[in-house]
Amino acid sequence: MNRIKELRTAAGMKQSELASLLHIGRTAISNYEVGIRTIDTEMINRLCEIFDLSLIHISEPTRRVVI
């Protein structure tokens, strides 16, 4: 599952800000978010560093328990 938009907006970032941190264009971020472009391993590792998450947290949505 692609969680880039969820993580980016939760961090209060614009696409252009994340793109700058990753040294890629804003349109690449948009393409990742909508699934037009596939995320490679290097990019996943860089996203984990930026959002301070492990690979498991970046690839799976947070599970919420409702009581």
C-alpha positions as CSV (number, residue, x, y, z in Angstrom):
1,M,0.0,0.0,0.0
2,N,1.2,3.5,-0.9
3,R,1.2,5.6,2.2
4,I,3.3,8.5,1.0
5,K,0.4,11.1,0.9
6,E,-0.8,10.0,4.4
7,L,2.7,10.3,5.9
8,R,3.4,13.6,4.1
9,T,0.2,15.3,5.1
10,A,0.5,14.0,8.7
11,A,4.0,15.7,8.8
12,G,2.5,18.9,7.4
13,M,4.6,18.8,4.3
14,K,3.7,19.9,0.8
15,Q,4.7,17.7,-2.2
16,S,7.3,20.2,-3.1
17,E,8.9,20.1,0.3
18,L,9.1,16.3,0.3
19,A,10.4,16.3,-3.2
20,S,13.2,18.7,-2.2
21,L,14.2,16.4,0.7
22,L,14.3,13.5,-1.7
23,H,16.1,15.5,-4.5
24,I,13.4,14.7,-7.0
25,G,10.6,16.6,-8.8
26,R,7.2,17.4,-7.3
27,T,5.5,15.5,-10.1
28,A,7.4,12.4,-9.1
29,I,5.9,12.7,-5.6
30,S,2.5,13.1,-7.2
31,N,3.1,10.1,-9.4
32,Y,4.1,8.0,-6.4
33,E,1.0,9.1,-4.4
34,V,-1.5,8.1,-7.1
35,G,0.3,4.9,-8.1
36,I,1.5,6.0,-11.6
37,R,5.1,5.5,-10.6
38,T,6.5,2.5,-8.7
39,I,8.6,3.2,-5.6
40,D,12.0,1.5,-5.6
41,T,13.9,0.2,-2.6
42,E,16.2,3.2,-2.4
43,M,13.3,5.6,-2.3
44,I,11.5,3.5,0.4
45,N,14.7,3.6,2.5
46,R,14.9,7.4,2.1
47,L,11.3,7.8,3.1
48,C,11.8,5.7,6.2
49,E,14.7,8.1,7.2
50,I,12.7,11.2,6.5
51,F,9.6,10.0,8.4
52,D,11.6,8.2,11.1
53,L,9.8,4.9,10.5
54,S,10.7,1.3,10.0
55,L,10.0,-0.5,6.8
56,I,7.0,-2.2,8.3
57,H,5.4,1.1,9.5
58,I,5.8,2.7,6.1
59,S,4.3,-0.2,4.2
60,E,1.3,-1.0,6.4
61,P,-1.4,1.3,7.7
62,T,-1.8,1.9,11.4
63,R,-4.2,-0.6,12.9
64,R,-6.8,1.0,15.1
65,V,-8.8,-1.0,17.6
66,V,-12.3,0.3,18.4
67,I,-13.7,-0.8,21.7
